[in-house]
Every structure is written in structure tokens, then in C-alpha cells.
Amino acid sequence: MFKHFIGKIYILDKPPVSEKTQLDISFPDEILGDLDEKLYENVLTKEQAAKIIYYQEEMSILLGEDIFNRLKDESAFQSSNADLIKSIAVDMVKNPETWNGLGHLNSPKREYWDNSLYKIINLKPGGWETKSSTFVAFIKALRDNWYKTIPELLSTLEPHDISIDDFFKLERTVSFKFASLLKDVNTLQKEILKNKNYDISRFVSWTSHAFLPSVVYQLEEYGLPRMITKKIHHAKVIDFIDKELNIHSTIALFKTIGMQRIISSVQLDDFDRYILTYFYEGIRVNNEIQI
């Protein structure tokens, strides 16, 4: 993993007997909003086709037909749960005042986030693997993900009894499930609450990479943990908060700098050097960088 991305698999046992398998997979009602009832008319039940038409009519009333069709064509919604998308739109139309202050999520002052965080979290009650107050506290603490060590963050979260395993589980929840919901909220509010001039794209971006610089978050997928990228950054070998960096240019930069220069310039322990060596082997193919 993180080292060999291609190869062959050998089965050292008698292969199973080939059998013809026929699967009858029906579409769950939750994803009906993403489907074209005409394209899938041979698969959908009459009830499901009627639900799709009804959903599209309702969303067209809430957003306007042209806007809804544009968003649908753009596949703008992250969630496949049509009922959730509709319920958010309905709430914004009927209770616009409850969304006041949404723009505060872009503020660096975390004490301004609470109302909006609770509002959005409660759109999916019970869907965050912990209670709402703990999840809000975690998101606010995660704002320091690049500036503090994990032990320091865990110390901050001590009143909420969050273990190291809980930390990484909740971090994944923030960067995937919560960030996706945020994006859908932002997509809808820009069309429904236009007069408020909110745009929380900045906060969506923060959460989608767990408040780490985006390339640092992506480098972990390549096997280079944040504890090492922080050391490289503090030694001023690579500026990971450079907005011009992307994952491709960063990997190319690692090749240009070379592992030996990093080892000589950055204070790394034996385990760090082992991980760094493993990382370099993983991005090198025939002495060239795989981008």
C-alpha cells in the first residue's frame, strides 16, 4: 500500500466453479432524485417513477425550473438523498431567518460558528457517530489541525473523551460526510437566500481537507503523514501553504529536492526517515516520479 499501485495477483488454490448469477437490484428511494425516469423506465416501479416526477416538480417550485434543471445537469449535489436535499430547500424557503449568520463560518473566530454548525448538523440528526455537542467541539478544535500536534488537540478535546481512534474517525467524518453536506447547503442557499449574499465555499474547502493545507492532506494518501510534512515546512524546505501548489507539482518538487537534502535539512528521527524512504520508493518508478 502506497508503494506498489500496479501488479499481478496469483491465486494459489483451485478457482471456484463458474456460475451464472443474476442480480435483481432495485433503486433505493433515497437516490431517486438523481435519476431520469425516462432513461430508467424499464427498471423503476410505477411508484418510483411517480416519486421522481413529484420530486422534480417540488424542487422546480422551490428553486425555479431553470435553476433546478441547471443544478441537476451539473450534478451539483453531493448527497444522493433526494429527501434530504428537498428538506433543506424547504427549510430555507419557509424559515430563511434561521439561516442568519451562515456567513460567520468563514470567520477565523470559532466562537461565531456554533449556531450554524448546530443548524447544519441537525439536518442529519444522529448521523455523525457522536453527539452533536461533541462533534461541534471537534470541528472547532480541528481548526488548529495544522498548527498543533495531535496530542495537543486531544488535550483540548479531553473534556469530550475523544480517543486517538475517535479523532481520526471524526476527522474522516468531517472531511467527507460533513463537507459534502456543507457543499449542498451552500449550493442551495446561493439560489434560495440570494439576498443574504452568503458563500461558505471557504469553510467547505477547510473542512474537506480537515483544516490542513490541501496538499498535506493529499500527501497522506501517498503515505507521507502530516507529522513529517510539518517538520519539512518548519525547516522551510517546502512551503506547503503555497496556494500555487497542487499534488502533482508537490510530488515533482519532492523529486527535485531529493530525499538526502530533506534528511540533511530537517530534524527527523529514525522512524521519520524510514517513512520518508518508504514514501520516496512509492512515488518512484524506474528512478522517475510517477505523477
ChimeraX attribute file (.defattr): number of C-alpha atoms within 10 A of each C-alpha:
attribute: neighborCount
match mode: 1-to-1
recipient: residues
	/A:1	8
	/A:2	14
	/A:3	15
	/A:4	10
	/A:5	8
	/A:6	6
	/A:7	5
	/A:8	5
	/A:9	6
	/A:10	5
	/A:11	7
	/A:12	6
	/A:13	6
	/A:14	6
	/A:15	7
	/A:16	6
	/A:17	6
	/A:18	6
	/A:19	6
	/A:20	6
	/A:21	6
	/A:22	6
	/A:23	6
	/A:24	7
	/A:25	7
	/A:26	9
	/A:27	14
	/A:28	9
	/A:29	15
	/A:30	13
	/A:31	14
	/A:32	22
	/A:33	24
	/A:34	17
	/A:35	15
	/A:36	13
	/A:37	20
	/A:38	10
	/A:39	9
	/A:40	12
	/A:41	12
	/A:42	9
	/A:43	15
	/A:44	19
	/A:45	14
	/A:46	11
	/A:47	9
	/A:48	18
	/A:49	19
	/A:50	13
	/A:51	16
	/A:52	21
	/A:53	14
	/A:54	13
	/A:55	17
	/A:56	21
	/A:57	14
	/A:58	17
	/A:59	20
	/A:60	15
	/A:61	11
	/A:62	19
	/A:63	18
	/A:64	14
	/A:65	14
	/A:66	10
	/A:67	14
	/A:68	21
	/A:69	15
	/A:70	11
	/A:71	14
	/A:72	15
	/A:73	10
	/A:74	9
	/A:75	11
	/A:76	14
	/A:77	20
	/A:78	16
	/A:79	19
	/A:80	15
	/A:81	16
	/A:82	19
	/A:83	16
	/A:84	16
	/A:85	20
	/A:86	18
	/A:87	12
	/A:88	16
	/A:89	22
	/A:90	17
	/A:91	14
	/A:92	19
	/A:93	15
	/A:94	10
	/A:95	11
	/A:96	14
	/A:97	11
	/A:98	13
	/A:99	18
	/A:100	14
	/A:101	14
	/A:102	21
	/A:103	19
	/A:104	20
	/A:105	23
	/A:106	18
	/A:107	13
	/A:108	11
	/A:109	10
	/A:110	15
	/A:111	11
	/A:112	16
	/A:113	20
	/A:114	16
	/A:115	17
	/A:116	19
	/A:117	20
	/A:118	15
	/A:119	13
	/A:120	17
	/A:121	20
	/A:122	13
	/A:123	16
	/A:124	12
	/A:125	11
	/A:126	11
	/A:127	14
	/A:128	17
	/A:129	12
	/A:130	13
	/A:131	13
	/A:132	17
	/A:133	13
	/A:134	17
	/A:135	21
	/A:136	19
	/A:137	17
	/A:138	21
	/A:139	22
	/A:140	18
	/A:141	18
	/A:142	26
	/A:143	18
	/A:144	16
	/A:145	19
	/A:146	18
	/A:147	13
	/A:148	14
	/A:149	14
	/A:150	18
	/A:151	10
	/A:152	14
	/A:153	20
	/A:154	21
	/A:155	14
	/A:156	15
	/A:157	19
	/A:158	11
	/A:159	10
	/A:160	15
	/A:161	11
	/A:162	19
	/A:163	13
	/A:164	13
	/A:165	9
	/A:166	14
	/A:167	17
	/A:168	13
	/A:169	12
	/A:170	23
	/A:171	22
	/A:172	17
	/A:173	20
	/A:174	25
	/A:175	18
	/A:176	16
	/A:177	17
	/A:178	22
	/A:179	22
	/A:180	19
	/A:181	22
	/A:182	24
	/A:183	21
	/A:184	19
	/A:185	22
	/A:186	21
	/A:187	18
	/A:188	22
	/A:189	24
	/A:190	15
	/A:191	16
	/A:192	18
	/A:193	17
	/A:194	11
	/A:195	9
	/A:196	15
	/A:197	10
	/A:198	19
	/A:199	19
	/A:200	21
	/A:201	16
	/A:202	12
	/A:203	20
	/A:204	24
	/A:205	18
	/A:206	20
	/A:207	25
	/A:208	23
	/A:209	20
	/A:210	25
	/A:211	23
	/A:212	22
	/A:213	19
	/A:214	20
	/A:215	22
	/A:216	23
	/A:217	19
	/A:218	17
	/A:219	17
	/A:220	14
	/A:221	12
	/A:222	18
	/A:223	18
	/A:224	21
	/A:225	18
	/A:226	20
	/A:227	13
	/A:228	19
	/A:229	22
	/A:230	19
	/A:231	18
	/A:232	20
	/A:233	14
	/A:234	14
	/A:235	14
	/A:236	12
	/A:237	16
	/A:238	18
	/A:239	15
	/A:240	21
	/A:241	14
	/A:242	11
	/A:243	10
	/A:244	8
	/A:245	16
	/A:246	14
	/A:247	16
	/A:248	12
	/A:249	13
	/A:250	19
	/A:251	21
	/A:252	16
	/A:253	14
	/A:254	17
	/A:255	16
	/A:256	11
	/A:257	13
	/A:258	12
	/A:259	16
	/A:260	11
	/A:261	12
	/A:262	19
	/A:263	16
	/A:264	9
	/A:265	14
	/A:266	17
	/A:267	14
	/A:268	16
	/A:269	10
	/A:270	8
	/A:271	9
	/A:272	17
	/A:273	17
	/A:274	11
	/A:275	15
	/A:276	21
	/A:277	15
	/A:278	16
	/A:279	20
	/A:280	20
	/A:281	15
	/A:282	18
	/A:283	22
	/A:284	15
	/A:285	13
	/A:286	6
	/A:287	9
	/A:288	10
	/A:289	18
	/A:290	12
	/A:291	12
